C-alpha cells in the first residue's frame, strides 16, 4: 500500500455558503456507486465494497489490457488471431452466453474482436483475444490480476477473461469497477471513444439465408442520456443485471456502477435514473484549469531540485445544485517521496478538496516535465548543499 504524506503547503479558499444536505436519491439496485471525474467526488455509494460476480463487466479489464498494448505498440488493430476449434466448441451455442458468432479457424483482426467484446459482449471474442495475446486464457488472466493490483483494485480478482461464472474465483466490487472504468477513459481516450460508443456491430451469418447478423449494444444509457458513451453491461443468473456506465455533459464526466438488479428493464430504469440524477442534482464550480500548476514538489536525486505538479484535467468542486458554493479547502497529498527519474505526466500526488457540506474529492496531480537522475558531480553538489544549507 502506498504511504501518503501531507504536504506542508496548504491552500485555503472560501466562498459564500449555506448549509446544503446531499441531494436525496433512492434506487432499487442493491449495489450502486457514482463518481464525478471532474472533481473526484463520490456522489453516491451503496454497498460499493461488497464482493460480487461481475458477469460481463469483467470484459472491461480484458479491453483495458488490449488498449494498453495498442498504446504501447505491442499490438496492432489490424493484427489477426485465429479462432481455435476448441475455443469455438466451448463458446458457441445457447449455453455459452453472449457470442460474436465466430467460426472455427476464422482469422479475425484485433479491431473486430474488440468490437465483438465491447459492443456484442462476445464471450468467444474475449477468449480468442486472451489466447491470441498470451497463449492461454490462464496466462492472460494473470495479466488481468497484475493490472488490477497496479490500478489499486485491491478487493478484486479475476479467474477468467469474460466474467463467466467460475465458482466464485472472479469477484469484484463496484468501487473497483469504477476505478477500472476511470483508468480506461483517462489513459486511452481515443480508443475509448472508438470502441465504447458503438451502437451496433455486425459479424457472422445466419443459418440458411446467410444474412449478416447485426447485434445492438446493450448499454442502457446510450441514446437515453445525453453524452453517454460507455461502458459495459453484465448479466448471469448468479450476478443479476449490472452496468458500469459513463457520460459527459458540458465537460463534466460521471462514472456509475449498478449491480444485482433483478431484471433487464430494471437495469435500464435504474441506470438512466441514476445518471440523470448525477447530472441534475449536482452543480460544479471550476477550481483549476487543465494544465494549471498547483505547487512545486521537492525532488530527491534529480538534475532539478523541484518539479511542477499540474492538473492533468480541469478540476472542479461538486456541490448540491441550487445552493451557494460552499466553503472548501485544498491540500496536496503526496503518494510518497518524490525521487528521480520522473516522467512528465507521472502521478506524483493528489489534490484533496474538502468541505463540510460536500463529498470529499481526490484528483490526481502529475509531473509537469521529465526530471532525470542527477549525475555524479551533481550528487556531490546536492550533498554539499544539504550539509551547509546553501
C-alpha positions in Angstrom: 0.0 0.0 0.0 1.3 3.4 -0.9 2.2 5.6 2.1 0.6 9.0 1.9 2.3 12.2 3.0 0.5 15.5 3.6 2.3 18.5 2.1 3.3 21.3 4.4 1.8 23.8 2.0 -1.9 24.5 2.4 -4.3 26.3 0.1 -7.4 27.7 1.7 -10.3 29.2 -0.3 -13.7 30.3 1.0 -16.9 31.4 -0.7 -20.4 32.3 0.4 -22.0 29.2 1.9 -25.3 27.9 3.1 -25.9 24.5 4.7 -26.7 22.0 2.0 -27.5 18.4 2.6 -26.6 15.9 -0.1 -29.4 15.6 -2.7 -31.6 12.6 -1.8 -31.7 9.6 -4.1 -33.1 6.1 -3.9 -32.5 3.1 -6.1 -33.7 -0.5 -6.1 -30.3 -1.6 -7.2 -28.7 -3.5 -4.3 -25.3 -2.0 -5.2 -24.7 1.5 -6.6 -21.8 3.8 -7.0 -21.4 7.2 -8.7 -18.3 9.4 -9.0 -17.7 12.8 -10.7 -14.4 12.7 -12.6 -14.3 16.5 -12.9 -13.9 16.8 -9.1 -13.1 13.3 -7.9 -16.1 13.4 -5.6 -18.1 10.2 -4.8 -21.7 11.4 -5.2 -23.3 8.1 -4.1 -22.2 4.8 -2.6 -24.5 1.9 -1.7 -22.7 -1.3 -0.6 -19.9 -0.3 -3.0 -17.3 -2.6 -1.4 -19.3 -5.8 -1.4 -17.6 -8.6 -3.3 -19.8 -9.6 -6.3 -19.5 -11.6 -9.5 -19.1 -9.0 -12.3 -20.5 -11.1 -15.2 -19.6 -9.5 -18.5 -18.4 -6.3 -16.7 -15.2 -8.3 -16.3 -14.6 -7.8 -20.0 -13.7 -4.2 -19.3 -10.3 -5.5 -17.9 -9.7 -7.5 -21.0 -10.4 -4.5 -23.1 -8.3 -2.3 -20.9 -5.2 -4.6 -21.3 -5.7 -4.7 -25.1 -6.0 -0.8 -25.1 -2.7 -0.6 -23.2 -0.9 -2.9 -25.5 -2.1 -1.0 -28.6 -1.0 2.3 -27.0 2.5 0.9 -26.3 2.8 -0.5 -29.8 2.8 -4.1 -28.6 -0.4 -4.9 -30.5 -1.9 -3.6 -33.7 -5.6 -3.2 -34.6 -5.1 -5.0 -37.9 -3.2 -7.9 -36.3 -5.2 -11.1 -36.7 -5.8 -14.0 -34.4 -7.2 -17.4 -35.4 -10.2 -18.9 -33.7 -9.1 -22.3 -32.3 -11.6 -25.1 -32.9 -11.5 -25.9 -29.2 -12.4 -22.3 -28.3 -15.2 -22.2 -30.8 -16.6 -25.5 -29.4 -16.7 -24.2 -25.9 -18.1 -20.8 -26.7 -20.8 -21.3 -29.2 -24.5 -22.2 -28.8 -27.2 -21.1 -26.4 -25.4 -22.5 -23.3 -22.3 -20.3 -24.0 -23.9 -16.9 -23.4 -23.4 -13.8 -25.5 -21.5 -14.5 -28.7 -19.9 -12.7 -31.6 -20.7 -15.7 -33.8 -17.1 -16.5 -34.7 -16.3 -19.6 -36.8 -13.6 -22.2 -36.2 -10.4 -21.5 -38.0 -11.5 -17.9 -38.8 -8.9 -15.2 -38.7 -10.2 -12.1 -37.1 -8.5 -8.7 -36.5 -7.9 -7.3 -33.1 -10.1 -4.3 -34.1 -13.1 -6.6 -34.9 -12.5 -8.7 -31.8 -12.6 -5.6 -29.7 -16.0 -4.6 -31.3 -17.1 -8.2 -30.5 -16.1 -7.8 -26.9 -17.3 -4.2 -26.2 -20.4 -3.9 -28.4 -21.6 -7.5 -28.6 -20.2 -8.8 -25.3 -19.0 -11.9 -27.0 -17.6 -14.5 -24.7 -16.0 -16.1 -27.7 -14.3 -12.9 -28.8 -12.9 -12.3 -25.3 -11.3 -15.7 -25.1 -9.8 -15.5 -28.7 -8.2 -12.2 -27.7 -6.8 -13.6 -24.5 -5.4 -16.7 -26.1 -4.0 -14.7 -29.1 -2.2 -12.4 -26.7 -0.9 -14.7 -24.0 -1.1 -18.2 -25.5 -3.6 -19.4 -23.0 -6.5 -17.8 -21.2 -4.9 -18.6 -17.8 -1.8 -16.7 -18.7 -3.9 -13.7 -19.8 -5.8 -13.8 -16.5 -2.5 -13.5 -14.7 -2.0 -10.2 -16.6 -5.5 -9.1 -15.6 -4.8 -9.6 -11.9 -1.5 -7.9 -12.1 -3.1 -4.9 -13.8 -5.9 -4.9 -11.2 -3.2 -4.7 -8.5 -1.4 -1.8 -10.3 -4.6 0.1 -10.6 -5.4 -0.2 -6.9 -8.3 -2.6 -7.4 -7.4 -4.2 -4.1 -10.6 -6.1 -3.5 -11.0 -7.6 -6.9 -9.6 -10.7 -8.6 -10.2 -12.4 -12.0 -10.5 -16.1 -12.8 -11.3 -15.8 -16.5 -11.3 -13.2 -19.3 -15.0 -12.8 -19.8 -16.7 -12.9 -16.4 -18.4 -16.3 -17.0 -19.4 -18.0 -13.7 -16.4 -19.8 -12.2 -17.4 -20.9 -8.7 -16.5 -17.6 -7.1 -13.0 -17.1 -8.4 -13.9 -13.9 -10.3 -15.1 -11.3 -7.8 -15.0 -7.5 -7.9 -16.5 -4.5 -6.1 -18.5 -1.6 -7.6 -15.8 0.8 -6.4 -13.1 -1.2 -8.2 -15.1 -1.4 -11.4 -15.4 2.4 -11.3 -11.6 2.6 -10.8 -11.1 0.4 -13.9 -13.5 2.5 -16.0 -11.9 5.8 -15.0 -8.5 4.5 -15.9 -9.6 3.3 -19.4 -11.3 6.7 -20.0 -8.3 8.8 -18.9 -5.5 6.6 -20.2 -6.8 5.6 -23.6 -9.3 8.4 -24.6 -9.0 7.8 -28.4 -9.5 4.0 -28.1 -12.3 4.5 -25.6 -14.2 6.8 -28.0 -13.6 4.5 -30.9 -15.0 1.3 -29.3 -17.3 2.1 -26.4 -19.8 4.3 -28.0 -20.6 2.0 -30.9 -24.4 1.4 -31.1 -24.3 -1.8 -33.0 -22.0 -4.2 -34.8 -22.3 -6.9 -37.4 -20.4 -10.2 -37.5 -21.3 -13.7 -38.7 -24.1 -15.0 -41.0 -27.5 -16.5 -40.2 -28.1 -20.2 -40.9 -30.0 -20.8 -44.1 -30.2 -17.4 -45.8 -26.7 -16.4 -44.8 -27.7 -12.9 -43.8 -25.5 -10.6 -41.8 -26.0 -10.9 -38.0 -26.4 -7.4 -36.5 -26.5 -7.0 -32.8 -27.2 -3.9 -30.8 -25.1 -2.6 -27.9 -26.8 -3.4 -24.6 -25.7 -0.2 -22.9 -28.9 1.0 -21.2 -28.0 4.8 -21.3 -26.9 5.1 -24.9 -29.4 7.3 -26.6 -31.2 7.9 -23.3 -28.7 10.1 -21.5 -27.1 13.0 -23.5 -23.3 12.4 -23.7 -23.5 8.7 -22.9 -20.6 6.7 -24.4 -19.8 3.7 -22.3 -19.1 1.2 -20.8 -20.3 -2.4 -20.2 -23.3 -4.4 -19.1 -23.2 -7.8 -17.4 -25.8 -10.5 -16.6 -25.7 -14.0 -15.3 -28.1 -15.8 -13.0 -25.8 -15.5 -10.0 -24.9 -11.9 -10.6 -28.2 -10.4 -11.7 -28.2 -7.5 -14.1 -25.3 -5.0 -13.7 -23.9 -2.0 -15.6 -20.8 0.2 -15.5 -21.6 3.4 -17.4 -20.2 6.8 -18.2 -21.5 10.0 -19.8 -20.1 13.5 -20.3 -22.0 16.7 -20.4 -20.5 20.2 -20.7 -17.0 18.9 -19.9 -18.2 17.1 -16.8 -17.9 13.3 -16.8 -19.7 10.8 -14.4 -18.9 7.1 -14.0 -21.6 4.9 -12.4 -21.9 1.3 -11.4 -25.1 -0.6 -10.5 -25.3 -4.3 -9.8 -27.6 -7.1 -8.6 -30.7 -5.7 -10.3 -33.4 -8.4 -10.9 -34.5 -7.6 -14.5 -33.3 -6.3 -17.9 -35.8 -3.5 -17.8 -35.0 -2.7 -14.2 -31.4 -2.2 -15.2 -32.5 0.3 -17.9 -34.7 2.2 -15.5 -32.2 2.4 -12.6 -29.2 3.2 -14.8 -31.0 6.1 -16.6 -32.4 7.4 -13.3 -29.1 7.2 -11.6 -27.0 9.0 -14.2 -29.7 11.7 -14.8 -29.7 12.4 -11.0 -26.0 12.7 -11.0 -26.0 15.5 -13.6 -29.1 17.3 -12.5 -28.9 17.2 -8.7 -25.3 18.4 -8.5 -23.5 21.5 -9.7 -19.8 22.3 -10.2 -17.5 25.2 -9.7 -14.3 25.4 -11.6 -11.2 25.4 -9.4 -8.2 24.9 -11.7 -8.0 24.6 -15.5 -6.3 21.7 -17.2 -2.5 22.1 -17.0 -2.6 24.5 -14.1 0.4 24.3 -11.8 -0.8 23.6 -8.2 2.6 23.6 -6.5 6.2 22.6 -6.9 7.4 19.3 -5.3 10.9 18.8 -4.0 12.7 16.1 -5.9 15.3 13.8 -4.4 18.3 12.8 -6.5 17.3 14.7 -9.6 19.1 17.1 -12.0 16.4 19.6 -10.9 15.5 20.2 -7.3 11.8 20.7 -7.9 9.1 19.7 -10.4 5.8 21.4 -11.0 2.7 19.4 -10.0 0.0 20.1 -12.6 -3.6 19.2 -13.1 -4.0 16.6 -15.9 -7.6 17.7 -16.3 -9.8 20.6 -15.3 -10.6 20.4 -11.5 -14.0 21.3 -10.2 -15.8 21.4 -6.9 -19.0 19.4 -6.9 -21.9 20.6 -4.6 -25.7 20.3 -4.4 -27.4 22.2 -7.2 -29.5 25.2 -6.1 -27.2 26.1 -3.2 -24.4 28.7 -3.0 -20.8 27.5 -3.5 -19.7 26.0 -0.1 -16.6 26.8 1.8 -13.7 24.5 0.9 -10.1 23.8 1.4 -7.4 22.1 -0.8 -4.4 20.1 0.3 -1.7 18.3 -1.7 -1.2 14.8 -0.6 1.9 13.0 -1.9 1.9 9.3 -2.8 5.4 9.0 -1.3 8.9 10.5 -1.6 9.4 12.2 -4.9 12.6 10.6 -6.4 14.2 10.9 -9.8 13.9 9.8 -12.5 10.4 11.2 -13.1 8.5 11.3 -16.4 6.2 14.1 -17.4 2.6 13.0 -16.7 3.7 10.7 -13.9 1.2 10.6 -11.0 3.0 12.2 -8.1 0.4 13.4 -5.7 -3.3 14.0 -5.2 -5.2 17.2 -4.7 -7.7 16.7 -1.8 -10.6 19.1 -1.8 -12.6 19.0 1.4 -15.8 20.8 2.6 -18.1 20.1 5.5 -21.1 20.2 3.1 -19.9 18.2 0.1 -18.4 14.8 -0.7 -14.7 14.6 -0.3 -12.9 14.8 -3.6 -9.5 13.5 -4.6 -8.0 14.4 -8.0 -4.6 13.2 -9.3 -1.7 15.6 -9.9 1.1 14.8 -12.3 4.6 15.9 -13.0 4.8 18.8 -15.4 8.1 17.7 -17.0 10.8 15.0 -17.0 13.4 15.0 -14.3 16.5 12.9 -14.9 18.7 11.4 -12.2 21.5 13.6 -11.1 25.0 12.8 -12.4 28.0 12.1 -10.2 29.1 15.7 -9.7 25.6 17.0 -9.3 25.0 14.4 -6.5 28.2 15.7 -4.8 26.9 19.3 -5.1 23.5 18.4 -3.7 25.2 16.7 -0.8 27.2 19.8 -0.1 24.1 22.0 -0.2 22.3 19.7 2.2 25.2 19.8 4.7 25.9 23.6 4.6 22.5 24.8 3.7 23.5 26.9 0.7 
